[in-house]
């Protein structure tokens, strides 16, 4: 099987391990609101950036479209993602190991700039 095809079938996106895809289930937009306060009629208007009370309790992640999202991941979902990621990375590591040693059998071991 060609390496490109193998990656298409066994890569992170093919296995559903894209970080944004997984976080999208538990993410919601960061509420950035400009609140306008009117002091005195003689004074100028002031605009302040306000945040929700719960804002500091969530992890802020820059999203792929440039916006900021709040995320919350349960421990169960985190462990599941970690297990699937480890399994996928083990497969990728094995494939690299296989490619290295199978080419070494054909071409010999590469040591610095020459083949032995």
C-alpha positions in Angstrom: 0.0 0.0 0.0 1.3 3.4 -0.9 2.2 5.7 2.1 -0.2 8.4 1.0 -3.1 5.9 0.9 -2.0 4.5 4.3 -2.1 8.0 5.8 -5.5 8.7 4.3 -6.9 5.6 5.9 -5.0 5.6 9.2 -4.1 9.2 9.9 -5.5 11.4 12.7 -8.3 12.9 10.6 -9.3 9.5 9.2 -9.5 8.1 12.8 -11.6 11.1 13.9 -8.9 12.5 16.2 -8.9 16.1 14.9 -8.7 18.3 17.9 -11.3 20.8 16.7 -13.7 18.1 15.7 -13.5 16.6 19.2 -13.7 19.8 21.1 -16.6 21.2 19.0 -19.0 19.0 21.0 -18.1 20.8 24.2 -17.1 24.3 23.1 -19.1 27.5 23.0 -18.2 31.0 22.0 -16.4 33.3 24.3 -18.8 36.2 25.0 -16.9 39.4 24.3 -19.3 42.2 24.7 -18.7 45.9 24.5 -20.9 47.5 27.1 -21.6 51.2 26.8 -21.9 53.3 30.0 -23.2 56.8 30.0 -21.7 58.8 32.8 -22.9 62.3 32.8 -24.6 64.0 29.8 -21.7 66.4 29.8 -19.1 63.7 29.8 -18.3 61.4 26.9 -19.6 57.9 26.5 -17.3 55.1 27.8 -17.1 51.6 26.4 -15.9 48.7 28.5 -15.3 45.1 27.6 -17.3 42.9 29.9 -17.1 39.2 30.4 -19.4 36.7 32.0 -18.9 35.6 35.6 -18.0 32.1 34.6 -15.5 33.1 32.0 -12.4 32.4 34.2 -13.6 28.8 34.9 -13.2 27.6 31.3 -10.2 26.9 29.1 -10.0 29.5 26.3 -8.9 28.0 23.0 -8.1 29.9 19.8 -10.4 28.2 17.2 -9.4 27.5 13.6 -11.5 30.4 12.4 -9.6 32.9 14.7 -12.3 33.2 17.3 -11.9 32.3 21.0 -14.0 29.4 22.4 -14.7 28.2 25.9 -14.2 24.4 26.3 -15.0 21.9 28.9 -14.0 18.2 28.7 -15.2 15.6 31.1 -12.6 13.2 32.5 -14.3 10.3 30.7 -14.1 12.0 27.3 -10.5 13.0 27.9 -9.5 9.4 28.8 -11.3 8.1 25.7 -9.6 10.6 23.4 -6.2 9.9 25.1 -6.7 6.1 24.5 -7.7 6.5 20.9 -4.8 8.9 20.2 -2.3 6.6 21.8 -3.6 3.7 19.7 -3.3 5.8 16.5 0.1 7.1 17.3 1.3 3.5 18.1 0.1 2.5 14.6 2.0 5.4 13.0 5.1 4.6 15.0 4.9 1.0 13.9 4.5 2.0 10.3 7.6 4.3 10.4 9.5 1.4 12.1 8.4 -1.0 9.4 9.3 1.4 6.6 12.7 2.0 8.1 13.6 -1.7 8.5 12.0 -2.9 5.3 14.1 -0.4 3.3 17.2 -1.3 5.3 16.7 -4.9 4.2 16.6 -3.8 0.6 19.2 -1.0 0.6 21.3 -1.7 3.7 21.6 0.4 6.8 22.3 4.0 6.2 25.2 5.3 8.3 25.9 9.0 7.8 26.4 9.6 4.1 26.9 6.0 2.8 25.1 2.7 2.7 26.8 -0.3 4.4 
